[in-house]
Amino acid sequence: MHQYTPTLNCMGYMTPSLDKIQEAFVEYCAINRSGLFVDLGCGFGVAALPVIAKGCQIIACDLEAKHLEILKEEVPEQNRALLTVMTGHFPDELRFPENTFDGINLSMVLHFFPPHKIEGVFHELFFSLKPGGRLFLTTSSPYQGALAPFIPVYEKKRLTEEWPGYIPNIAEYVPQRAHLLPKENIVFCIHELRRLATKFNFHVIDAAFFSREGIPPDLSLDGREYSGIICEKPADPTSAFLEKNKAIIPTLAAKIR
């Protein structure tokens, strides 16, 4: 796979190689080989395949069953026991028990959720991670060549709106790609990803803009075409919540008295 490949269900593209956040996910899996990992919206398995090659167990989830069939065919027979596939929508159809995963990869998926569902997604991500487990997440950023007319709109909205990257009709900006994308999109800069992660008590390890190998010329801009974040569920989530809110507690206590 040497170029961006359209998905089979018109949910964007699969990229030709691992980005820096996905590379970190694969490395994290290799270091924690006894763990259980999940790749949500795995597509053809660009991230899942190297995790399997490292000898790690992974659940690969996708809306499109044909993507998962292609992925299974790519796995050597001796490694197929390491792979479990699940077809369905996370989190509407696919939900996992509390403290299930040591690591979660959510690559180029979040920007397809409508704004009213995004916080529910983060809740389920936090819930299903084990304490000490890590989330590796990437999205499209506003800073793409094809979105140049949207950038000033975004910059104005980000000062006053919760979801400044929301685009009700992507065809207004990328008509040549609209048939391969959901109508609604929402792009994120790293600051919004940090805000979301912190709101749900994740500890942010890294957040960065990046570009990708083989990025199409119409998407290329200035190296900030994508946003990524790596964050960790605290080993003691209750203590993390109290630490985050300790400045509020004396005020509340004073009101009670």
Summary of the structure (lengths in Angstrom):
residues: 257
radius of gyration: 18.8
end to end distance: 65.3
largest distance: 66.5
contacts: 816
relative contact order: 0.14
helix: 36%
strand: 23%
